[in-house]
Amino acid sequence: MTDETPKKPYTLDESEKVSLVMAYTLTSLVRAELVSKQAVRVSTWFRTVGAPEYIRLYNAQVLLTAGPGPLQSLSFAEYVIPTSQVMAFHLAPPAKDSLDYDPSEPNRKMEPTTVIAGSFRLNGFIRMSVQSNISKHLELSHEAYTSVYDVEISNPGIAAMGIIRVPFVLVRSNLVCYAYRG
């Protein structure tokens, strides 16, 4: 017997890094490794002009959350998802990036919001003008991905999942529903 480490399905160069991420689609939850350039801030990547059309994920653990019968868990060395189908995306805990806003910025508030992404419920906060509300903020921002902060993610159909707590999630604005929690 040898103590060989399994071969990674990718090779990094000095300008790249690996981040453990979680991506939510209409039919699945994926936990996998993402290779990106060192300079890329993975938490906000989808909001930049450099966002990929497809994300290539490695050593992916895929939980199929839709369809008849019990949940299915699958593993793949490489898994590719069109970015346009990613409803929610974040670094896997305990990893986190620094805040992407200035907390002392005047005239801003954190609005308590529930985001419904397929069968997932995300309770968190959307940062917006103090003179705005969720619907007005979404209409005016025209963002493909909206930032949600201090998020608790759950799925009533997957009790074993428990609650995932993350400081920051990107949600695809046209694939999710928003509710004001007041």
C-alpha positions in Angstrom: 0.0 0.0 0.0 1.1 3.5 -0.7 0.1 6.8 0.8 -0.5 8.5 -2.5 -2.7 11.6 -2.5 -5.4 11.5 -5.2 -4.4 13.4 -8.3 -6.2 16.8 -8.6 -8.1 17.3 -11.9 -6.3 20.6 -12.4 -2.9 22.1 -12.2 -2.4 25.5 -10.7 0.2 28.1 -11.9 1.6 30.8 -9.6 -1.2 33.3 -10.7 -4.0 31.0 -9.7 -5.8 29.9 -6.5 -8.4 27.3 -5.4 -11.5 28.3 -3.5 -14.1 26.0 -2.0 -17.5 27.3 -3.2 -21.2 26.4 -3.1 -23.5 27.0 -6.1 -27.3 26.6 -6.1 -29.3 25.9 -9.2 -32.9 25.1 -9.8 -32.2 21.4 -9.5 -29.1 21.1 -7.4 -26.7 22.2 -4.6 -23.0 21.9 -5.6 -20.0 22.1 -3.3 -16.8 22.1 -5.2 -13.4 23.6 -5.8 -13.1 26.6 -8.1 -9.9 27.6 -9.8 -9.5 31.4 -10.4 -6.8 34.0 -10.8 -5.2 35.2 -7.5 -6.6 38.7 -8.1 -10.2 37.5 -8.5 -12.4 38.1 -5.5 -14.5 35.0 -5.8 -17.4 36.3 -3.7 -18.1 39.1 -6.1 -16.8 37.6 -9.4 -20.2 37.2 -11.0 -20.8 41.0 -10.6 -17.7 41.9 -12.6 -17.1 42.3 -16.4 -14.7 39.4 -16.1 -17.4 37.0 -15.0 -17.2 33.7 -16.9 -20.1 32.4 -19.0 -19.5 29.0 -17.5 -18.0 28.0 -14.2 -15.8 25.0 -14.1 -15.9 23.3 -10.7 -13.6 20.4 -9.6 -14.1 17.6 -7.1 -17.8 18.5 -7.1 -20.3 17.0 -4.7 -23.7 17.5 -6.3 -26.9 17.1 -4.4 -29.9 16.8 -6.8 -32.8 18.6 -5.1 -35.5 18.2 -7.8 -37.2 15.3 -9.4 -39.1 12.3 -8.3 -37.9 10.1 -5.5 -35.3 10.6 -2.8 -32.4 13.1 -3.1 -29.4 11.9 -5.1 -25.8 12.7 -4.2 -23.3 12.5 -7.1 -19.5 13.2 -7.3 -17.7 14.4 -10.4 -14.0 15.3 -11.0 -15.2 18.2 -13.2 -18.6 19.9 -13.3 -19.6 22.8 -15.5 -22.5 25.1 -14.9 -23.7 28.0 -17.1 -23.3 31.1 -14.9 -26.7 32.2 -16.0 -28.3 29.2 -14.2 -26.6 29.8 -10.8 -29.3 31.1 -8.5 -27.0 31.7 -5.5 -23.3 31.5 -5.0 -20.9 31.9 -2.1 -17.6 30.7 -0.6 -18.1 27.5 1.5 -17.8 28.2 5.2 -15.6 28.9 7.1 -13.9 30.8 4.2 -15.0 34.4 3.7 -13.9 37.6 2.0 -13.8 41.0 3.6 -16.9 43.2 3.2 -17.4 44.7 -0.3 -18.9 48.0 1.1 -18.1 50.7 3.6 -20.2 50.1 6.7 -19.9 53.8 7.6 -21.4 55.0 4.3 -24.2 57.5 5.1 -27.8 57.1 4.0 -27.6 53.3 3.6 -29.6 50.6 5.4 -29.6 46.8 5.6 -33.1 45.6 4.7 -34.1 42.3 6.2 -35.0 40.0 3.2 -35.9 36.5 2.5 -34.8 35.2 -0.9 -36.4 32.0 -2.3 -34.1 30.3 -4.7 -35.8 27.1 -5.9 -36.3 25.0 -2.8 -33.7 27.0 -0.8 -34.6 29.8 1.7 -32.0 32.5 2.3 -32.7 34.9 5.2 -30.4 37.9 5.1 -30.0 41.6 4.4 -29.8 43.7 1.2 -27.9 46.9 1.5 -29.7 49.9 -0.1 -30.6 53.6 0.2 -32.6 54.5 3.3 -35.2 56.0 1.0 -35.7 52.8 -1.0 -37.5 49.5 -0.6 -36.7 46.0 -2.1 -38.7 46.4 -5.2 -37.5 49.9 -6.0 -33.9 48.9 -5.3 -34.1 45.9 -7.7 -35.8 48.0 -10.4 -33.1 50.7 -10.2 -30.0 48.6 -9.7 -30.4 46.5 -12.9 -27.8 44.0 -11.5 -27.7 40.4 -12.8 -26.5 39.4 -9.3 -27.6 41.0 -6.0 -25.6 40.9 -2.9 -27.2 39.5 0.3 -25.4 39.8 3.6 -25.4 37.9 6.9 -27.3 35.0 5.4 -28.8 31.8 6.9 -29.5 29.2 4.2 -32.0 26.4 4.7 -34.1 23.9 2.7 -37.2 22.6 4.3 -37.0 19.5 2.1 -33.5 18.6 3.3 -33.7 18.6 7.1 -30.2 17.0 7.4 -28.7 20.1 5.7 -29.5 22.2 8.8 -28.7 25.9 8.4 -25.7 27.2 6.5 -24.5 30.6 7.8 -22.4 32.8 5.5 -21.5 36.5 5.5 -22.2 37.1 1.8 -24.1 35.5 -1.0 -24.7 36.5 -4.6 -28.2 35.8 -5.9 -29.3 35.8 -9.6 -31.9 38.6 -9.5 -34.1 37.2 -12.3 -34.1 33.6 -11.0 -35.2 34.2 -7.4 -38.0 35.8 -5.4 -37.7 38.3 -2.7 -39.8 38.9 0.4 -39.6 41.7 3.0 -39.2 40.3 6.5 -39.9 43.6 8.3 
